[in-house]
Amino acid sequence: MSRLDVLHPDGSDFDPFLFADVGKDRAGTVVTLLSALARLGLDPWKEAAELAILGRAAAQARLEAHLSRFKDVPALRIESGIVAARLTLLLPERASQHVSKLSEAVEYNGPKSSIGWILAALLGVLVLARLYLLAQSG
């Protein structure tokens, strides 16, 4: 299992959408939608999942709004609507099933408080050791 599969278990269902190109930047390099969304400060997989829930028209409008804000690809100023229309056709049809699994993966933030409990236990042990040493010396 690749690293992306672990972080985004349903990522492959959104791959055609996220890895589609949105145009060329000023240096002539092809920019993918994944890169564009990430540069806009959005989580690409979460955004893809949310767009898939909306339905084609609403997803297209929302994606067009994102792409029109993306200044690294000059052509998007004029073509953001055309590109958004093309890309929304790449969203998976069975979005609700993918979104529920993706939401679980995105919402997981690691162990909630195990570090806190470990630190509290260590502090307790240190306090008890200090009390024991004080009782022995005095």
PALUM-511181 format. One record per residue (C-alpha): x, y, z; residue number from 1; residue in one letter. Coordinates in nm, 4 decimals. Example, Ala and Ser with C-alpha at 12.3 -4.5 7.8 and 13.67 -1.06 7.14 Angstrom:
// residues 2
REC       c1       c2       c3 num residuo
REC   1.2300  -0.4500   0.7800   1       A
REC   1.3670  -0.1060   0.7140   2       S
***
This chain:
// residues 138
REC       c1       c2       c3 num residuo
REC   0.0000   0.0000   0.0000   1       M
REC   0.1468   0.3347  -0.0991   2       S
REC   0.1698   0.6320   0.1345   3       R
REC  -0.1179   0.8059  -0.0458   4       L
REC  -0.3362   0.4986   0.0006   5       D
REC  -0.2815   0.5131   0.3759   6       V
REC  -0.3522   0.8847   0.4005   7       L
REC  -0.6398   0.8816   0.1539   8       H
REC  -0.7855   0.5301   0.1254   9       P
REC  -1.0350   0.6342  -0.1424  10       D
REC  -0.7905   0.8682  -0.3135  11       G
REC  -0.7699   0.6498  -0.6215  12       S
REC  -1.1391   0.7170  -0.6931  13       D
REC  -1.0612   1.0874  -0.7093  14       F
REC  -0.7294   1.0470  -0.8944  15       D
REC  -0.8666   1.1170  -1.2448  16       P
REC  -1.0198   1.4372  -1.1077  17       F
REC  -0.7305   1.5512  -0.8875  18       L
REC  -0.4499   1.4647  -1.1293  19       F
REC  -0.6162   1.6297  -1.4291  20       A
REC  -0.4311   1.9322  -1.5572  21       D
REC  -0.5708   2.2817  -1.5193  22       V
REC  -0.3210   2.4454  -1.7532  23       G
REC   0.0396   2.5591  -1.7737  24       K
REC   0.2024   2.8021  -1.5359  25       D
REC   0.4241   3.0888  -1.6469  26       R
REC   0.7262   2.8556  -1.6690  27       A
REC   0.5355   2.6213  -1.9021  28       G
REC   0.4907   2.3466  -1.6433  29       T
REC   0.1602   2.1608  -1.6375  30       V
REC  -0.0276   2.2191  -1.3108  31       V
REC  -0.2685   1.9560  -1.1786  32       T
REC  -0.5881   2.0290  -0.9921  33       L
REC  -0.4364   1.8648  -0.6849  34       L
REC  -0.1510   2.1151  -0.6932  35       S
REC  -0.3825   2.4091  -0.7578  36       A
REC  -0.6107   2.3212  -0.4658  37       L
REC  -0.3154   2.2659  -0.2344  38       A
REC  -0.1625   2.6009  -0.3353  39       R
REC  -0.4955   2.7637  -0.2511  40       L
REC  -0.4681   2.6179   0.0989  41       G
REC  -0.7350   2.3514   0.0516  42       L
REC  -0.7113   1.9781   0.1243  43       D
REC  -0.7472   1.8345  -0.2285  44       P
REC  -0.9093   1.5053  -0.1254  45       W
REC  -1.1524   1.6699   0.1129  46       K
REC  -1.2442   1.9291  -0.1498  47       E
REC  -1.2924   1.6553  -0.4111  48       A
REC  -1.5183   1.4655  -0.1741  49       A
REC  -1.7241   1.7753  -0.0989  50       E
REC  -1.7526   1.8630  -0.4672  51       L
REC  -1.8680   1.5095  -0.5464  52       A
REC  -2.1540   1.5448  -0.2974  53       I
REC  -2.2790   1.8728  -0.4459  54       L
REC  -2.3839   1.7487  -0.7862  55       G
REC  -2.2459   1.8645  -1.1199  56       R
REC  -2.3819   2.2200  -1.1410  57       A
REC  -2.2976   2.3242  -0.7862  58       A
REC  -1.9606   2.1475  -0.8017  59       A
REC  -1.8791   2.3255  -1.1262  60       Q
REC  -1.9665   2.6662  -0.9787  61       A
REC  -1.7612   2.6041  -0.6648  62       R
REC  -1.4638   2.4699  -0.8603  63       L
REC  -1.4817   2.7636  -1.1004  64       E
REC  -1.4653   3.0004  -0.8027  65       A
REC  -1.1544   2.8218  -0.6752  66       H
REC  -0.9864   2.8183  -1.0150  67       L
REC  -1.0564   3.1855  -1.0791  68       S
REC  -0.8616   3.2665  -0.7594  69       R
REC  -0.5649   3.0579  -0.8748  70       F
REC  -0.3220   3.3039  -1.0341  71       K
REC  -0.0329   3.0638  -1.1122  72       D
REC  -0.1999   2.9553  -1.4387  73       V
REC  -0.2696   3.2725  -1.6400  74       P
REC  -0.5178   3.1046  -1.8774  75       A
REC  -0.7539   3.0285  -1.5881  76       L
REC  -0.8533   3.3944  -1.5649  77       R
REC  -1.0469   3.3463  -1.8876  78       I
REC  -1.1032   2.9694  -1.8984  79       E
REC  -1.1876   2.8836  -1.5362  80       S
REC  -1.5490   2.7993  -1.6258  81       G
REC  -1.4504   2.5751  -1.9168  82       I
REC  -1.1858   2.3963  -1.7109  83       V
REC  -1.4260   2.3533  -1.4161  84       A
REC  -1.6905   2.2049  -1.6471  85       A
REC  -1.4380   1.9590  -1.7917  86       R
REC  -1.3020   1.8585  -1.4524  87       L
REC  -1.6362   1.8052  -1.2779  88       T
REC  -1.7114   1.5357  -1.5344  89       L
REC  -1.4200   1.3420  -1.3810  90       L
REC  -1.5746   1.3292  -1.0329  91       L
REC  -1.6871   0.9792  -0.9254  92       P
REC  -2.0580   0.9052  -0.9481  93       E
REC  -2.0971   0.7138  -0.6208  94       R
REC  -1.9699   0.9976  -0.4060  95       A
REC  -2.1565   0.9326  -0.0823  96       S
REC  -1.9867   0.5972  -0.0274  97       Q
REC  -1.6440   0.7467  -0.0964  98       H
REC  -1.7067   1.0553   0.1119  99       V
REC  -1.8001   0.8634   0.4249 100       S
REC  -1.4754   0.6656   0.4125 101       K
REC  -1.2750   0.9748   0.3231 102       L
REC  -1.4322   1.1771   0.6031 103       S
REC  -1.3309   0.9113   0.8530 104       E
REC  -0.9726   0.9233   0.7230 105       A
REC  -0.9586   1.3038   0.7144 106       V
REC  -1.1098   1.3475   1.0611 107       E
REC  -0.8612   1.1115   1.2268 108       Y
REC  -0.6007   1.3246   1.4022 109       N
REC  -0.3949   1.0536   1.5662 110       G
REC  -0.4097   0.9554   1.9299 111       P
REC  -0.6337   1.2004   2.1104 112       K
REC  -0.4836   1.2204   2.4565 113       S
REC  -0.2489   0.9266   2.5080 114       S
REC   0.0522   1.1591   2.5312 115       I
REC  -0.1250   1.3622   2.7975 116       G
REC  -0.1936   1.0504   3.0023 117       W
REC   0.1664   0.9352   2.9679 118       I
REC   0.2975   1.2729   3.0809 119       L
REC   0.0554   1.2808   3.3738 120       A
REC   0.1647   0.9318   3.4805 121       A
REC   0.5327   1.0267   3.4576 122       L
REC   0.4713   1.3399   3.6600 123       L
REC   0.2915   1.1341   3.9234 124       G
REC   0.5817   0.8892   3.9425 125       V
REC   0.8291   1.1764   3.9786 126       L
REC   0.6240   1.3346   4.2585 127       V
REC   0.6014   1.0019   4.4421 128       L
REC   0.9756   0.9425   4.3995 129       A
REC   1.0496   1.2901   4.5347 130       R
REC   0.8229   1.2343   4.8352 131       L
REC   0.9879   0.8991   4.9011 132       Y
REC   1.3361   1.0536   4.8883 133       L
REC   1.2296   1.3366   5.1224 134       L
REC   1.0830   1.0872   5.3681 135       A
REC   1.4033   0.8799   5.3608 136       Q
REC   1.6306   1.1792   5.4273 137       S
REC   1.4305   1.3507   5.6920 138       G
***
